[in-house]
Amino acid sequence: MAHFNEINTTAQGNTKKLQKSIPDTMKSFKNLQDAAYAPGALDKKTKEFAALAYAIADKCEGCIGNHVNKLIKLGASREEIAEIAGVAIVMGGGPGSVYGGKALQAYDDAMEDQ
């Protein structure tokens, strides 16, 4: 099983390749991300939890690693990640239980490096 730091590094490298190949599209995507995650009626942490739940349900390992790392910086605990995994399991069915575990693995992997 891949360590989430490796998954994150690969995902970031692939994103950089896209940024070089289609810079205008990727800049527009980044602007969309910045707008969507900006604090408003919901704070950044809440929005990141929503993104993580979707990443788990959609089985996107790169997304899981990315959002877990952002949540760690926003002060999320392992218990909060576990509860969001529970929500994702409800929304994503059985596969959510497998990828919810991956979110906890991502958290544990990231905390090893701190």
Secondary structure by P-SEA (a helix, b strand, c coil): cccaaaaaaaaaaaaaaaaaacaaaaaaaaaaaaaaaccccccaaaaaaaaaaaaaaaccaaaaaaaaaaaaaacccaaaaaaaaaaaaaaccaaaaaaaaaaaaaaaaaaaac
